Amino acid sequence: MMLLLDTHALIWLATDLNQLTPKVKKSIRENSERLYVSSISALEIGLLYNRKRVALGVEPAEFMEIALWQHGLQEVPVAHEIAWASTQLKTIHSDPFDRILISTAKIHGMKIVTKDRIIPTYPGVKTIW
């Protein structure tokens, strides 16, 4: 199964595994060659870092490079199809980053690793936490 990490899951995978549930850790181990992150997470991490809402230990660009390499993550770019699809979702979730993740997962048939409780309310979206 292909797993798309929400931004908080990516940060915790790279900085504090104790924040991830046993179920998530097991799924990540079992699907280690099918782990994905959206390029939109780089933007979200940069904004969180600039607002001092997340401590990474390094600059956000370096954090992303290290996390991608260290955990064998594959990056999914925000293609125009994904961006467009995110504008067509019902307005259940107003967070544009999460709307991009939802569209990415739907288009690519991925399960989203997230603790967000709104994301799984979208039809056809599968999550794990």
N, C-alpha and C positions, 0 to 999 in steps of 0.2 A: 504494500500500500504506500502511496506517495503522501508524505506529510509536509504540510506548509506551516512553518512556525510563525505564530503571531509575534509581534515585536517583543512583548514581555517574555515570552517563552525563549526567544533567541537570547535575550540578555541574561536570563537565568541559566540557560544551558551553558553560556560562556563564563558566568561569574558566580553562580550560587545554585548548584544542583539541588540543594535542600528545598528550594522554592517549587520544584517540580514534583508532581505526585508520583507515587510508585508506578501507576498505570502509564503515565507519560514517559517515565524513564525506560520502562520495559518496551514500549512502542518505539522509542527512539533507538534503543539497542537492536530491536528486531528489524528495523527499517533503516539502518544506518547508511545504506547506499541510496536511499530514496528520500532524503531530507532536503527541503527547499525553503528558501526565504524570498520574499518579494523585495525588489529593489526599493520599494516605498519604505521599507523598514529603515533604510539608511537615512532617509529624510526625517522620519519620526525620531530616530535615535539622536540625530543631530539637534533637532529642536528640543528634545528632552534634556540633552546635555547642556545646551545653551541656557536653558531655564533653570539649570541646576536641580533637575528633578531625577537625575540618574548619575551615579558615579561609576565610571568605567575603568579608571586607572590609566587610561591612555586617551588620546584624541579619538573622536568617533570614527574617522576614516580608517585609522589604524585598528581600532576595535573590530570593525567590519572585516577587514582583511584577515586578521588573526582568527576571528570566529569562523569565517568561511573555510579557511585552510585547516584549522585545528579540528573541526567537526565534519569536514567533508561535505559542507553544505553547497547546494547548487542554487544559483541566483536566478529568479524569474523576473525578467524586465517587465515594466508596466507598458505593455504594447497598447496601441490605440484601441484594440478590441476589448481589452480589460478595462481601460479608462471609460470607454463608452458604456460597457455593460454595468459599470458601477453607478452610472447616472440613471440607469433604467431600473434599479432595485427599488422596491417599496421603501418608503421612508420610515423604516423601523429603527434603523441606526443612522445617526447623523454624522458620525465620525468618518471623514473621508478616507482615512487610512484603513479602517476596518472594512469599508465598502470595497476598497481595492482588493483586500485580502479575500473577501467573500467572492468577488468576481473572478479572481485568479483561481481560487479553489474550484469554483463551478466550471470554468472553462477547461481546466486541466484535470478534472476528476480527482482532486486532492481532498484529504481530510485536514482540517485546521486544528493545530495544537494551540488551544486557547482556554483561559479561564473565564473569558468574557461570557456573560450569560445571555446577551442579546443576539450574538452571532448565530447560535443554533436555532433561533426562532425563524430564520429565513428558510423557505422551502428549498429542499434539495441540498442543503448545506450539512455536511457531517463534521462533527468536532470530536475532539478527545481531550479530556482533562482528568 
